[in-house]
Amino acid sequence: MRRSTPRTWLSAEWWEASKTGPGDFLAGPNRQGSNPSPKEKVREMEAFLLPVPLAYDSPIPLLCLWRVQKLSQLRVQKCWLVRDGLIPLLWFFERFPKPERTTSALVIDSRWTAAIPPAWRSRCSQYELESRAQHRPAKDWVSSGLVSPLFCGPRTLRARFAQVRAKASLRCWLAVRPDTISPRHDLKSYQVFFSEINDRFGTNVSIVPWTDLLGAISFDAVEILDLNEGLLCADDAMIHFFLAKGAQLPVPRRRPRARRGKVLAISNAHGWRIAPLGRAWHSIWQEPEFLTLRGFCERTYRDLPSDVHPSEDTRAHPFPWPVWLTELGLATRDYLAVAG
């Protein structure tokens, strides 16, 4: 990785957000009517996810596909690093199953390449995060994230906390996001989250303002507690921020599964490993089980009464895709985990 430390690694929007922090979404979106426009939905999505999708100095232009309304928008760049998680990826490829005349290449998180339809294969490759730092056992951990089952579900949460050693300390910034978009979620997910923190760290937890994390000089000898499961946004800006300041990834995330491809540096300490999809790649869009699951989610969650499940045009649903697709994403996560 020969790239030197960027002189303006953080984008202007970071400094704007650092004045007050990412804000509080609990008050709900600010809408004039009950039927928000696509642009309003995109702004709500950004507000829900902040600071996760903030821009940073990347060797490949960054893109969130949930901002794309027409395929022609992709033509601005020859290649995009797609930051989306599983749910918005499914939504994008649901709307655009074929690239049509688009020639732009998409680089997608390696965890979710199965969500790529066969027609897009020639346009897509995969990326994984790679750290140059030599891993050393650490007792100090740092984290920044959202408290929501759509950000990190209970099963993944327990697995991530299991990486933490005894008598460790945690410095973190956490933003609670309302979970009113899915009938199968309840407040227990929030109880599990804070119970896991208490069981693992006890009183050795410091919840700090987001601006304090941005102002930190170094995170040397500090390990990152990554609480992002990658369902909404696979590429977390705060992970890059921590790595660029000396923090280290936990062992399971340090080594890419595939050593093919090349590494593009983001900072002196870390970068992207870019590789082709490979012969072992498969698409769930060709699997009858997945297509059955998709049809079930669409029928079931569209037919639920409004008093059981909020419709997609209410304040409770901040995402640009329909509610049933959120449920499809969660079901697909479980489907892929079983399929291996």
N, C-alpha and C positions, 0 to 999 in steps of 0.2 A: 504494500500500500504506500505509494509515493506521494499521495496528496498531502499537502501541508495543511495546518489548521486554518480553516477559512477565516478571513478577517471579519466577515459579517455572518457568522454561522446562524444566528437567530434572525428570523425575518422581522419585518416591521410590526407585524401583528402580535408577535410575542411582546414587544416592548409596549405596545398599546394595552395588551391584556395585563401586563405586569403592574400597571398603575393601580388597578383595582382587583385583579384576580379574574379568573374565568367567569365569575358571576354565579348566581343561584337560579337554577331552573325550576325550583319548587313552586314558584308563583305561577308557572304555566306560561305558555306562549302568549304573545301579545297580538291578538287578531282583531280585525275590524268586523269580520263576518264569520259565519259558520262553515264556509266552504273556501278554505285557503288555496291560494294559487300554488303552482309547483315551486316558484321562487320562495314563497313563504315557508313551504315545507322544508326546503333546503336550509333556510336560515334556522328553522327550529331544530333540524338535525344537527347543525353546527353547534347550536347553543347546548343541546343535550350532551354532545360529546366533548366539548371543550374541557381541557386543553389538548386532548388526544390528537385531533387532526390538524394542529397548527403546522405551518410550513417550516421547513428547515433547508439548509444548503445541501442539495442532493445532486449527485452526478447524473441522475436521470430525472427528467421532469416528473413531478408528482401529480397524481390525479385521484380524486374520489369519484367513482362511477355514479354515485347517487346524485352528483351534480349534472350529469349528462342527460339532456333532454332529446338530442338528436345525434345520430352517429357522425354526422358531418362535423360536430365539435371536436372529434378526435383528431381531425386532420391538421390541427394547429401544430402538433409535434409528430415526428416520425416514430417516437417510442415513448411510452408512459410507464412509470412505476405505479401500479394500482395499489392504493392503500386500503381498499375495502376488505371487510371481513366476509364471512360466509353469506350472511343474509342479504346485504346489498349486491353481492356477486350474483346470487340466484335471481334477484330482481332484475338486474341488468340483462342477464342472458335470457330471462323470461321474455323481456321486451324485445331483445335483439338476438334471436337465436342464430343469425347468420351475420357476418361482417359486411355483407353487401359489397359496396365499392370502397369500403374503408381499407386502407393499406397500413395504417398505424399499428405498431406492435404493442402488445400489452404484457407487462411483467407482473406476475401474480404470486402472492404468498404461497409457498410450497405446500402449506397445510391444506389449502383449498383448491388445488388444481383439478380435482375431480369434478368441480362445479363448472368446468369449461365445456361447452358443447363441442362435438366433433368438428363442426364447421369452422370453429375458431382456432383449431389446433395450430395451423400454420402461422397464426398471428401471435401466439402466446409462448412465453417462457416463464421460468419460476425464479423466485429469489428467497434467500434465507439470510438472516442476520448473522454476522461473524465478528467475533471480538479477537483482537490481537493480544489482549492482556493475559498474562499467565495467571491461572486461577489459584488463589490462595484461600484457605479456610478463613471466613470472616464472621465476626460476632456482631458487626454493625450492618444493618440493612436499611435501605431507603425505598420508598414506594410513592407513587402518585397515580391516582385512578378514581374510577367512579364506583359507587356502591349501588350495583344493580345486577340482577340475574342475567341481564342481556350483556353485561360487561364481563362478568365471571360467575358462572353457575356454581352451586354448592359443591358438586363433585370435583370440578377443576380447582375450586378454592381450597379444598382440603388437600389436594395433591400438591398445590403450590406451597401451602404452609408446612407440609411435611418435609420440605427441603430445608427448613430453618433449624439450625442447631439449638441445643439447650442454652439457656441464659443469654440469648441474643437480645439486641435492642433494635427498635424500629423508629425511624423518623419518616413521617408520611404526611401527605396532603390527600384528603379524601372528600369527594363530593357525592352526597346522596342524591340519587336520581329516582323520581317517582316511578313505581312499577304498576301502572294501571292499564297496560295495553294487552295483557294476556290473562284469560280466565283461569289458567292453571298455575299462576303464581300468586303468592300471598306474602304477608309480612314475615313469614318464617325464614325466607331467604335472607332478610336483613338481620334477623336474630342469629342465623348461622354465621354470617359474615363477622359480626362483632364478637360473637362467642369464640370463633376461631382465633381472632386477634388476641383476645384475653387469655385463652388457653395456651397460646404459643409464646406470647411476650409478657403477659402479666402486667406489671406496672412499668415495664421498660418500653413504653410507647410514648412518643412525642408527636402529637398532631400539630403541625405547624402551618402557618399561612403559605399559600402557594408562592407568594413573592419571596419568602425566605428561602425556598428551594432554589429559585432562580438566582438569588444573590449568593449562593454558596460558592466558595472559591474552588473547592476540590471535593471529590468523592473517592479519593484513593483509599484502598483497603475496605471499601464498602460494597456490599452485594445488593443487587437489585431484586426486590420482591415484585415480580411482574404479575399483576392481577388482571391482566387483559387476556381474555380467552380468544379474542380475535373474531367474535361473532359480528360485530358492527364495524370496527376499524382494526385491521390486522397490523397496521404500521403505526405505532404509538410514538409521537414526537418526544414525549418525556423520557422514553427509554434511550433514544439517541442523545438527549441532553445529558443524562446520567453517564452514559458510556464515554462521551466526549470529555467529561470532567474526571475520568479515571475510575468510575465504578465498574464492576465486573458482573457478567451474567452468571446465573446458577449453572452448574455443570450440565444438566440436561439440555440447555439451550445453547451451549457454547459451541458444540461441534455440529456442523451441518450434516444432514443425512447423506447428501451426495457431495462428493469432493470434486465433481466435474465443474466446468465453467470457469469463470474468472471473477476476481474480487475487485469491486469498485469502491474506493475509499470514501467514507463520509467524513471521518476525522482521522487523526493520527492513530486512534485506538480501535476503530471499528469500521465496518463497511458492509456492502451487500455482496453475496456470492450469487452470481447470475448463471443459470444453467438451462439447457433445453429441457423439455418435458420428459424426454426419454422413452424407451420402448415399453417400460412398465406402466406408463400413464394409461388411465382409463377414465371414461366420462360417465357420471351417474345418469346423464340424460339418455343413455343407451340401455339402462337397466330397468326392466319391467317393474321391479320392486319399488324403485324410486318414483317412477311415473304413477304407480298406484298410490304411493304416499302423497305425492303432489295433488292428485285428484281428491283424495280424502280430505286433506287440509283445506283446499279451496271450498269444497262443498260444505264441510262441517262448520267452519268459522264464518262463512258468509251467511249461514242460515241461523246462527245464534241470535236470540232476541237482544235488543239493545240494552235491556236492563241487566243482562248477564255479561255482555261483552261490548265495550264501547266501539262505535263505528269509527271508520278511518277519518271522518271529518269532524271529530270532536277534539277538544283541548287535550284529551288524555292520550292521543296518538300523535307524537311529534314527528313521525318518520314519513318520508315521501312515498313509501311503498304501502300496499294494502295490508291489513292486519293478518290475513290468512298467510301471507308470505313470511311474516315473522314466525308464525308457528311452524311453517315448512322449514325454515332455517334451523330452528331448535330441534325439530324431528330429524332433519338431515344430519346435524351434528351427531346425534345418537346413532343414526344409521351408519355413518362412516366409522364411528368408533367400534361398532360391532363388526363391520366388514373388514376392519383392520387397514 
